[in-house]
Amino acid sequence: MKRLIAPSILSANFNRLGEAIQTINQSEADFIHFDVMDGVFVPNISFGIPVIKDVNKIAKKPLDVHLMIVNPDKFIVPFAKAGASYLTVHYEACPHLHRTVQSIKEQNVKASVCLNPHTPVSLLEDIIAELDMVLLMSVNPGFGGQKFIENTYKKVTQLKELTERFNPNCLIEVDGGVNYETGKKLFEAGANVLVAGSFVFNAEDSIETIRNLKLL
């Protein structure tokens, strides 16, 4: 089973963002994860297209862009042009989800859908065959460094069963409260990709921490 790591730059020191990206470049990380927040869908504002566009100029890893925003359809093309390799939209923000997923794919970008902690995995049954990845939030989206929600393990297992039935190539990503303990259990439950923010960037050795996460 693939064990992939996506460090989230939301937890990086933005005074030294270029250095943070170079650290990820030099590491065994598989993606660079971006948490794009609009202050409407989630109670926080982070960064947008200009930051992603600039990071893409120096990044050596695919850009994994998580849109925690309302009306994501309006921004699919700009984020794709900025360099996104994966675009994740929220199930809760997309009233016409099939259309949104198709719009992402038309930009030659991998399509991913995110579920908030309270949203059942079963709601993805009619769309899972179209997806390249599903992101499960293991904290309520909006802020880094939150406590891991234990029910996530059950949701990963449920999602694994769903992907095996309808789309075995669909990646399962988890974001929130990832550390060595939770990461090991998530991989064992069936997750493929772990998003790690504060655990990586607050570590004494971020490169070693990423390596250790992949070995869980």
N, C-alpha and C positions, 0 to 999 in steps of 0.2 A: 504494500500500500504506500502511495506517495505520502511523504511527510514534509510539508512545505511551510516556510516561515515568511510572514509578511510584516516587517517592522513598520509601525505607524508613526509617521513624522509629527503627529499631533503632540507627541511627548518629547520631541526634540527641542533643543535650545535654538530658538529662531535667530538669535544673535550669531549663531554659528551653523546655520542650516546647511551651507555648502559642505562643511566638514562632516556633518551628520550623514549626508548623502554619500560622501566618499567612504565613510565607514561601512555603510550598507553595501556599497559597490565592492569593497574588499572582503566582505563577509560571505558566508554560505547562504545568505538569505535568497529567497526565490522571487519576491516581489517587493516593491515599495508601496505601502498602503497610505492612502490619503482619505482623511475624514472631512468631507466638505459639509459644513453646517450653515444653515441660513438664518438661525434665530427665530424661525417660525415653526418648522416641522419639529425641531429640537430646540431646547432653551439655551442655545449657545451659538456663537458665530465664530468660524475658524478662518478659512482662506478659500480662494477660488481659482479660477482659470489662470491668472497671471503666475501664481506660484507654481502650479503644475507645469505650465509651459516652460518656465525657467528651469525647474528641476529636470525636466525631460532632456534638456540640453547636455546635462552632465551624468544622467542616470545610466547605469549599465544593467539595470534590472527592469522588468516590465512594471508599468504603473498600474496599480490596483486602486481604482477610484470609487469611493463609497459616497453616493449622493444622499445625504440626510437633508433633503430639501423638498418643498412642495413644487408641483408642476415641473418634474424633472424632464419631461419631454421637450421643453423649451431650450434645454441646455445640452442635449445629447450631442448635437453636431459640434458646438464649441469645445466641449470636453474631449471629444474624439480628436479634433484637430490639435488640441493642446498636447496630446500624446498618450491618452488613456489606452491601456491594453485590455483592461477589464473595466466595465462600468456596472456598478451595482445600484439599483433603485429599490426603494421600499415598497413592499406589497401594499402597505397602508397608505401610500401616497399616490398609487396608480389605479384609477378607476377603470382604465382600459389596458390592462397589463400585457395582453398579447400584442397589442399595437406598439406599446412601448418597447417590448423586447425585440420586436421586428425592426423597429427604428434603430436600435443599438446595433443589431447585426448588419443592417444596411450600411453602416459606417465601417464595416470590417473590424468591429470591436467585439470581444467576448461579452456575452450578456449574463448578468447575475442579478438575483433578487434577494433582498434581505427581509428577515422576519424579526420584529420586535419580540421581547421575551413573552408577551402575553398572546402572541398570534400562533395558532395551531399549525403544525407542519402539514396536516391533512389538506389545508387550503391550497397547497401547491400541486395537487394531483393532476389538475388539468393543464398545467403549464410546465411541469418538470421536464418533459421530453424536449422542450425548446431551450433549456438553459445550459450554460457552460459551468455555472457555479451557483450555489446557494449560500448566503451568509446568515448565520444565526447569531443574533445579539445575545450575549450572556450577561449583559448589564443593560440598563435603560440608556439609550443613546443620548449623547449630548456632552458628556464629560469623561475625561480619562481618569484612571486610578480608582474605579469603583469596585465594590465587592462582587465577586462572582456569584451568579444565581445558580444554585445547585440543580434545578430542574433542567438545565441545559443538557446534561448528560443524556437524559431520557429523550429529549428532542433530537439530539444527534443520532441516537439509535433508531428513532422513528424515521428520520430523514434518510438514513443509510438504507433502511428497508425499502423506502420509496424509490430511491435512486437505483437500487438493484433491480427493482421491478420494471422501471420505465426508462432509465437513462444511466447506465453504469459508468459512463464517462464524466458525469457531472461531479464537480468538486464540491466538498463540504467545508466551508470556512466558518470559523468561530472567532468572535471579537468581544473582548471584555474580561478583565481579571485573569488573563493568562499568565501562569508561572509554571515552574517545574511540576508542581503537584497537579494542578488543574490540567496542564498541557498533556501530561502522561495519560490521564483518565479520558481526555477528549480524543486523543489518538486511538486509545483502546476502544472507545465507543464507536469509532468510524470516521472521525474528522480527518480531512486531508491537509487543511491549511489553518495555521494559527496566526492570528493577528496579535502582535505583542508591542505595546507602546512603552509605558513607564517601566515595565520589567526589563526591557532592553536598554532604554536610554538612561535609566537611573543606575544601571549596573556599573560596577567598576571597570569591567571589560565587556563592551557590547558585542564584539565579534565572538568572544568565547561563549557568551550567553546564547547567541544565535546558534552556534555550533551545538551547544548542549541541548537546546530545545529540539533540534532536528534528530538527536540521538535518543530521545525519550522512548 
